[in-house]
Amino acid sequence: MIAAVAVLIAAVCALRLVRVRRAHAAAIGERGWLLEREREAAARTAVDAERARIARELHDIVSHNVSLMVVQAGAARQVVATQPDEATEALLAVETAGRDTMTELRNLLGVLAPPADGSEPDDLAPQPSLAELSTLIDRIAFAGLPVEVRISGDPVPLPSGVDMTAYRIVQEALTNALKHGDGRKAEVTVRYAEHQLRIEVLNTGPSVLSGDRPPPVKDGGRGLFGLRQRVAVFGGDFDARPRLGGGFRVRAKIPLEKP
């Protein structure tokens, strides 16, 4: 009798053990499926983020340089008959802007499609930074928009992403001022504050209080929207709006890590 009971208990325990193992295997399988779905979702998010970054880079490169080319070509057309030397200078500026566009696009495409052998391209220029601000200002001024620059605080080395974002903010703001402002003046202020980089770009233009409304941004604000996203990546603040006295104002605050 005792032996029969022992066999029965053993059979019940074995059956429960089989059920527990099956449940455990099913749970592991479901967990693996969930992890795979999470990996796929993360991959899609990463791809979408990279596409957005590429779109912003292409916009910044093409919008800025093509705007300069259009302005310079128009200036050359107006003076080609009466001031051939100035027309030649403007056309040379168009050529330079075109070459710069091709170089930046080649660099971007080189990053997107590296050599098949896995080697690093040897002709890729570094990403733009505030170190190239004077060159940008010269190009904008030559295109017809005088720019005053103020640098305050103690300049410190910036992370590459922050440095490029700061450059793109100034570039986009001045490009829009060149296209949509009245061409009288723009001001750029870069302030190295404590644990924070501040950028402000002001330009003159029609007042929102007058009957003349400033022309809309033709790209629907894509450039400014992209800048807002760039700054948000670093936990910063971005603001762009018309000034009551006329023109437009772009401000950005990007936090810097404490030394």
Residue, then its C-alpha position, 0 to 999 in steps of 0.5 A: m500500500i505504502a509503495a503504491v502511494a509513493v509511486l502515485i506521489a512520484a508520478v504526480c511530482a513528475l507531471r508537475l515538473v513537466r508542466v513547470r518546465r513547459a511553462h518555463a520554456a514557453a515563458i523563455g520563448e515569449r521573452g525572446w520574442l518580446l526582446e526581438r520585437e524591442r530590438e526591431a523597434a530600437a533599430r527602426t527608431a535609430v534608422d528614423a533618427e539617422r534619416a532625420r539627421i541626414a535630412r538636416e545636414l543636407h538642408d543646411i549644406v544645400s540651403h546655405n550655399v545655394s542661397l549664396m549662389v542665387v544672391q551672387a548670380g543676381a548681383a552679377r547679372q545686374v552689374v555685368a554690363t556696367q561693372p564687369d570687375e564686380a560681376t567677375e567677383a560675384l561669379l567667382a563667389v558663385e563658383t566657390a559656393g558651388r565647389d564648397t557645396m560639392t565638397e560638403l556633399r561628397n563628405l556627407l556621402g562618404v560617411l554614408a557610403p564608405p569604401a567597400d573595403g572598409s577603409e576610411p576615406d582619406d579626403l573627408a574634411p572635418q565637420p564645420s565648427l565655430a573655428e570657421l565662423s569668420t569664413l562664414i561671416d566673410r561669405i555672408a558679408f560679401a553676398g551683401l549682408p554686413v555682420e557684426v560679431r561679438i564673442s564674450g566669455d572665455p572660449v573653451p574647447l567644445p564637444s564636436g556635436v555642440d561645436m557643429t550645432a553652434y555653427r549650424i545655428v549661425q549659418e541658418a540664421l544668417t542664410n535666412a537673414l540674407k534671403h528674407g531680411d532687408g540686407r542692412k545688418a545682422e549681429v551674431t553674439v557667441r557667449y561662453a557662459e558658466h557651463q553654458l554656450r549661448i548664441e544669438v543672431l539678430n537681423t533687421g527687417p520689416s516690423v511686425l507692427s507696421g503694415d509690411r509683414p516679413p515674407p514667410v520662410k519658403d521651406g516652411g521652417r524646416g531649417l529652424f525646426g531642424l535646429r530646434q531638434r539639434v539643440a534639444v539633443f543636448g538638452g538645450d533651449f532654442d527660440a526663433r521669432p520675429r522682433l517687434g522692432g523689425g527683423f528676426r531673432v534666433r537664440a540658443k542655449i546649450p549646456l556644457e559639461k562641468p570641467 
